[in-house]
Amino acid sequence: MKVTREDVLHCAKLTHIQLSEEEVEAMRQSMESILTRAQHLSELDLSNVQPITEAMKMKLPRRPDEIERAFTQAQALANAPDSVDGQFRVPKVL
C-alpha cells in the first residue's frame, strides 16, 4: 500500500510527534511495509478457520485462600509521612 509524505505528517500531527526530514522518509517506508504485510494477511482464505478465544487451554494452579496477618497496624504506619488515630492521613482531593 502506498504511503505518502503527507500521510506520515498527518499521523505525526495526530500523535503530537515531531519528525525530522530523515525520520519522515524512514517512517514512510516503515508504514508502507507494515500496511503491505497487513494487506497480504487480508488476502488469506480463513473461511474454515475457527476463531481462537484463548491462546492455551490449561488449568491455572490454585492455592487455598488463607487469611494471614502481614503487618501490625503500628508496622504499617511506621513509615507513613502523616497518620491520625491509626489511619493514613492524606491530602483532601475534593
Backbone as numpy.savetxt, mean C-alpha at the origin, in Angstrom:
# Nx Ny Nz CAx CAy CAz Cx Cy Cz
1.33 0.10 -26.94 0.48 1.27 -26.94 1.39 2.52 -26.94
1.02 3.48 -27.70 1.81 4.69 -27.85 1.53 5.67 -26.71
2.60 6.13 -26.07 2.49 7.13 -25.01 3.26 8.37 -25.46
2.61 9.50 -25.38 3.24 10.74 -25.83 3.86 11.48 -24.64
4.67 12.46 -24.97 5.29 13.31 -23.96 4.22 14.03 -23.15
3.15 14.44 -23.82 2.06 15.14 -23.15 1.35 14.21 -22.15
1.24 12.91 -22.48 0.64 11.95 -21.55 1.47 11.87 -20.27
2.78 11.82 -20.42 3.68 11.75 -19.26 3.55 13.02 -18.43
3.55 14.17 -19.07 3.45 15.44 -18.35 2.11 15.56 -17.62
1.05 15.06 -18.26 -0.28 15.08 -17.64 -0.29 14.20 -16.39
0.26 12.99 -16.47 0.34 12.09 -15.31 1.21 12.70 -14.21
2.31 13.33 -14.60 3.19 13.96 -13.62 2.47 15.10 -12.90
1.65 15.84 -13.64 0.90 16.94 -13.02 -0.14 16.39 -12.05
-0.82 15.31 -12.43 -1.84 14.72 -11.57 -1.24 14.16 -10.28
-0.01 13.65 -10.37 0.63 13.05 -9.20 1.58 14.01 -8.49
1.62 15.25 -8.95 2.48 16.28 -8.35 3.94 15.87 -8.33
4.41 15.31 -9.46 5.80 14.91 -9.61 6.47 15.84 -10.60
7.64 16.34 -10.25 8.39 17.17 -11.17 9.44 16.30 -11.87
9.45 16.35 -13.19 10.37 15.53 -13.98 11.26 16.42 -14.83
12.53 16.03 -14.94 13.43 16.73 -15.86 13.15 16.20 -17.27
13.74 16.83 -18.27 13.52 16.41 -19.65 13.99 14.97 -19.88
15.12 14.59 -19.25 15.61 13.22 -19.41 14.65 12.22 -18.75
14.11 12.61 -17.60 13.18 11.74 -16.89 11.86 11.59 -17.65
11.45 12.63 -18.35 10.20 12.56 -19.14 10.33 11.47 -20.20
11.44 11.45 -20.91 11.62 10.45 -21.96 11.75 9.05 -21.38
12.48 8.92 -20.28 12.61 7.60 -19.64 11.25 7.12 -19.13
10.47 8.02 -18.56 9.14 7.66 -18.06 8.22 7.30 -19.21
8.33 8.01 -20.33 7.51 7.70 -21.49 7.78 6.29 -21.98
9.06 5.93 -22.06 9.42 4.59 -22.52 8.93 3.52 -21.53
9.06 3.79 -20.25 8.60 2.83 -19.23 7.09 2.65 -19.30
6.36 3.75 -19.40 4.91 3.67 -19.46 4.47 2.93 -20.71
5.13 3.19 -21.81 4.79 2.52 -23.07 5.03 1.02 -22.95
6.14 0.64 -22.33 6.46 -0.78 -22.15 5.42 -1.47 -21.27
5.05 -0.83 -20.17 4.07 -1.40 -19.25 2.72 -1.57 -19.93
2.28 -0.54 -20.63 0.97 -0.61 -21.29 0.95 -1.62 -22.43
2.08 -1.79 -23.11 2.16 -2.80 -24.17 2.04 -4.20 -23.58
2.72 -4.43 -22.47 2.62 -5.74 -21.81 1.20 -5.99 -21.31
0.55 -4.99 -20.76 -0.83 -5.14 -20.30 -1.75 -5.42 -21.48
-1.48 -4.82 -22.62 -2.28 -5.05 -23.81 -2.13 -6.50 -24.27
-0.92 -7.06 -24.17 -0.71 -8.46 -24.54 -1.51 -9.38 -23.63
-1.61 -9.04 -22.35 -2.39 -9.85 -21.42 -3.88 -9.84 -21.78
-4.38 -8.71 -22.25 -5.80 -8.63 -22.59 -6.14 -9.46 -23.83
-5.14 -9.86 -24.60 -5.37 -10.66 -25.80 -5.47 -12.16 -25.50
-5.15 -12.58 -24.28 -5.20 -14.00 -23.92 -6.63 -14.47 -23.78
-6.87 -15.73 -24.17 -8.19 -16.33 -24.03 -8.30 -16.95 -22.65
-9.06 -16.33 -21.79 -9.20 -16.80 -20.43 -10.63 -17.27 -20.14
-11.34 -17.65 -21.18 -12.74 -18.04 -21.01 -12.90 -19.31 -20.18
-11.93 -20.21 -20.19 -12.03 -21.46 -19.43 -11.26 -21.42 -18.12
-10.79 -20.26 -17.72 -10.02 -20.14 -16.49 -10.93 -19.62 -15.39
-10.96 -20.37 -14.28 -11.79 -19.97 -13.14 -11.08 -18.86 -12.36
-11.81 -17.88 -11.87 -11.19 -16.83 -11.07 -10.66 -17.40 -9.76
-9.56 -16.84 -9.29 -8.95 -17.28 -8.05 -9.42 -16.36 -6.93
-9.94 -16.97 -5.88 -10.40 -16.16 -4.75 -9.38 -16.11 -3.63
-8.45 -17.06 -3.63 -7.38 -17.05 -2.64 -6.15 -17.69 -3.25
-4.99 -17.23 -2.86 -3.75 -17.72 -3.46 -3.47 -19.17 -3.08
-3.61 -19.51 -1.83 -3.33 -20.87 -1.37 -4.40 -21.29 -0.38
-4.88 -22.53 -0.53 -5.83 -23.05 0.45 -5.03 -23.76 1.52
-4.92 -23.12 2.66 -4.21 -23.74 3.76 -4.80 -23.26 5.08
-4.76 -24.15 6.04 -5.26 -23.79 7.36 -4.18 -23.04 8.12
-4.53 -21.95 8.71 -3.59 -21.19 9.51 -3.50 -21.80 10.90
-2.31 -21.86 11.44 -2.19 -22.43 12.79 -2.91 -21.54 13.81
-3.55 -22.18 14.75 -4.28 -21.44 15.78 -3.69 -21.77 17.14
-3.79 -20.84 18.03 -3.38 -21.08 19.41 -4.53 -20.68 20.31
-4.58 -21.27 21.47 -5.68 -20.91 22.37 -5.56 -19.45 22.81
-6.68 -18.82 22.96 -6.72 -17.43 23.38 -6.68 -17.39 24.90
-5.52 -17.02 25.43 -5.34 -17.01 26.87 -5.09 -15.58 27.35
-5.70 -15.23 28.44 -5.52 -13.90 29.00 -4.25 -13.90 29.83
-3.37 -12.96 29.55 -2.14 -12.81 30.30 -1.99 -11.35 30.70
-1.39 -11.11 31.81 -1.14 -9.73 32.22 0.28 -9.38 31.81
0.42 -8.50 30.82 1.73 -8.16 30.30 2.41 -7.10 31.16
1.68 -6.09 31.57 2.24 -5.00 32.35 1.30 -4.67 33.49
1.88 -4.20 34.57 1.04 -3.63 35.61 0.70 -2.20 35.18
-0.26 -1.62 35.83 -0.64 -0.25 35.48 0.53 0.69 35.70
1.26 0.50 36.77 2.40 1.36 37.07 3.49 1.21 36.01
3.73 -0.02 35.54 4.74 -0.24 34.49 4.32 0.42 33.19
3.05 0.33 32.85 2.57 0.92 31.61 2.69 2.44 31.63
2.48 3.05 32.79 2.53 4.51 32.90 3.93 5.04 33.24
4.90 4.14 33.44 6.22 4.56 33.89 6.89 5.54 32.94
6.76 5.37 31.63 7.42 6.24 30.66 6.47 7.24 30.01
5.26 7.33 30.53 4.29 8.26 29.96 4.71 9.69 30.26
4.63 10.59 29.28 4.99 11.98 29.54 4.05 12.66 30.54
2.80 12.21 30.58 1.85 12.82 31.49 0.76 11.80 31.80
0.40 11.67 33.06 -0.69 10.76 33.44 -1.45 11.39 34.60
-2.70 10.96 34.76 -3.54 11.44 35.85 -4.48 10.30 36.24
-4.59 10.05 37.52 -5.49 9.02 38.07 -5.29 7.66 37.39
-4.04 7.30 37.10 -3.75 5.98 36.53 -4.06 5.87 35.05
-4.22 6.99 34.36 -4.52 6.98 32.93 -3.56 7.90 32.19
-3.37 7.63 30.89 -2.55 8.50 30.06 -3.29 9.81 29.86
-2.57 10.93 29.96 -3.17 12.23 29.67 -2.65 12.66 28.30
-3.57 12.97 27.41 -3.21 13.40 26.06 -3.88 14.74 25.76
-3.34 15.49 24.79 -3.98 16.77 24.44 -5.39 16.56 23.87
-6.24 17.54 24.13 -7.60 17.47 23.57 -7.52 17.59 22.05
-8.35 16.81 21.37 -8.36 16.83 19.91 -9.42 17.79 19.40
-10.55 17.80 20.04 -11.65 18.67 19.59 -11.77 19.87 20.49
